[in-house]
Amino acid sequence: MLNTIENTINSLIEWIGSKISWISFFLVLIICIDVFLRYAFSSTKTWILDLEWQLFSILFLLGAAYGLKHDQHVRVDLFYQKFSDKTKAWVNLLGTIFFLLPWCLIIIVKAWNYALNSWYVKEGSPDGGLPAWYIVKFCIVLGFMLLLLQGLAVVIGSLNKIRE
């Protein structure tokens, strides 16, 4: 049953990651438009700047679980790279249980209130940029929920490696 849960989580994160990756295409396109407007017309629009940071935020937040799934996250490999597979599984298991999962839960709880407050006041750009900043703030919650799910998959995968 645990393998089914792990495979389901991995499939979900893989599917989301493949969809979220398209944001990078649109982000590059918008940045190019912004650079063109700056250099060609010495002008930019506030909504373009807002859109740039919002797309980057969504890409980062919703793509973090995908990065963890593919073991592409930032890690200090000074010792880890020389460990055996079982030792790596222990490090991943303990690190996930004691650091990743608790921090995901804390951020989910805190970010939920943060996003909800933004929703209640219909927060938007004070500079006349984009409305609905609460969408990005809810992406904080969603991103850390996905990271929590992928953390559970890491725990299951680590336990399987330890038992081998």
N, C-alpha and C positions, 0 to 999 in steps of 0.2 A: 504493500500500500504506500509506503514512504517513497518508493521509486516512482510510483505513478504521480504522487504529489510533486516530486522533484521534476519529472518530465513535463508535467503540466505547467509548472511555473516557468521552466526554461523555455518552453514553446511560446508562452504568453510574452515573456520578455523579448524573445527573438522577434516575434511578430511586431511588437510595439517598437523595438529598435529599428526594424526595417522601415517602418512608417515614419518615425521621428527623424530618420536620417535625411529625409527630403527637406526638412527645415533648413539644413545647411545650404542647400541649393538656393532657396529663396533668400536666405540671409546674405549670401554672397552677391546675389543679384541686387538686393536693396542697398547693400554697401557700395556697390559699383555705381548705382544711380546717385547715391548721396555724394560720392567722390566726384562724379561728373558735374553735378550741380554746384559743388563747392568751387571746383577749378574753372569750370566754363562760365559760371554766372556769379561767382562769389556769394553764393547763397545756399542755404539748406532749410529744411522744414523741420519744425519741432516734432511733427508726427513721424517723420522718417527716423529721427534719432530715437524716439520712443519705441518704434517698431524694431529697430536694430537690437536694443538691449532686451526687449521682451522676447524676441525670437531666440536670441542667444540664451536667455534664462530658461526658456522652455526646452530648448535643445539640451542644455546641460542637465537640467533637473530630470527630465523624462528619459534622458540617455544614460544616466549614471548607473542604473541597474543593468543595462545592456553592457556597459563597460566592465562591471563587476562580473557578469556572466562569462565574458570572454577573457577575464583575468587581465584586463588592460588598465586597471586603476593604478594610481600612484602607490608605490610601495618602496620601502628602503630594502634593497636586495643585498645588502652587505653580507648577511649570513644566510638568508632564506634560500638563495639560489643554490647553495651547497648542501642543503638539507635533503634527506631521503624523502620519497613520496609520502611515507607515513608520518614523518616529522612535519612536513608541510601541511598535511591534513590536520594534525594536532594544532599547529599554529593557526590555520584557517578556522578551525572549529572554536578554539578558545577566543581568538580575536573577534570572531563574529558574535559569539554569545556574550562576551563581556564588554565589547566596545560598539560594534555596528548596530546590533539589535536594540540595545537600550537607548542609544542616541537617536535612532530612527523613531522610536516610540516617543521620546521627549519632543523631538522636532515636530512630529505629526500633531501632537496635542497642542503645542504652542502655536504652530502655524495655522491650525484650524481656527483658533480664536482670532488670529491676525487676519486671515482671509475673510472670516465672517464679518469682522468689524469693517473691513474694506467694502464688502458687499452691502452692508447696511447703509453706509454713507454714499454708496455708488461712486467710490473713489476713482478719479481720473487724473490726468495730467494737470497740474496747476499752471502750466505754461501754455495751455491750449493745444497740447498734443493729443494723444489717444485717450479715449475714455476707457472704462472697464479695466482698471489696473488689478482688480480683484481676480481676474482670470489667471494672471501670472501668479498671484498669491495662492490661489487654489492649486496651481501646478506644483507649488512647494509641497503641499500635502500629498498630492498624487505621486510626485516623484519619490518622496520618502516612503510612501506605501509600497511602491514598486521595488525600491531598494530593500525594504524590509522583507518582501516576498522573496527576492533574489537571495537575501541573507539566509532565509529559511532553506532555500535550495542548496546553498553552500554548506549549511550545517548537515543536511541529509547526505550530500555528496561526500563530505569529510568523514562522516560516520561510516559510510560504505567503504571508503578507502582504508580507514583504520581497522575495520573488521576483516579486510582481505587477508 
